[in-house]
Amino acid sequence: MNPTLEDGLRALREASEQAASIRIELDDRYLRAIALAEALPENQSGADKTWVWRMDRAFREHYKRAKPL
């Protein structure tokens, strides 16, 4: 089967119609946990997040040198 653009667009339309009917309810305990995490100093706008890039680089370097057993 060779999917066409129309096939792809139809699939997206169907998926978006299904998504509109999905309802996710978040309880107060979960919302409180999110609020606490967002209030942490390291999650504030302007906080230094350069550690993310350092960790990503170290991760990639480590696995670049990995060899199968």
CORGIUR-V938429 format. One line per field, one symbol per residue. ss: DSSP state (~ for helix, > for strand, _ for the rest). psi: psi as a letter, one per 30 degrees, with the letter a starting at -180 (. if undefined). burial: 1 if it has 9 or more other ideal C-beta (glycine too) atoms within 8 Angstrom, else 0. A space follows every 10 residues. Layout:
ss = ???
psi = ???
burial = ???
This chain:
ss = ____~~~~~~ ~~~~~~~~~~ _______~~~ ~~~~~~~~~_ ~~~______~ ~~~~~~~~~~ ~~~~_____
psi = kjkleeeeee eeeeeeeeef fkkkkkleee eeeeeeeffk efglkfkjgf feeeeeeeee eefefkkk.
burial = 0000000100 0000000000 0000000000 1000000000 0000000000 0000000000 000000000
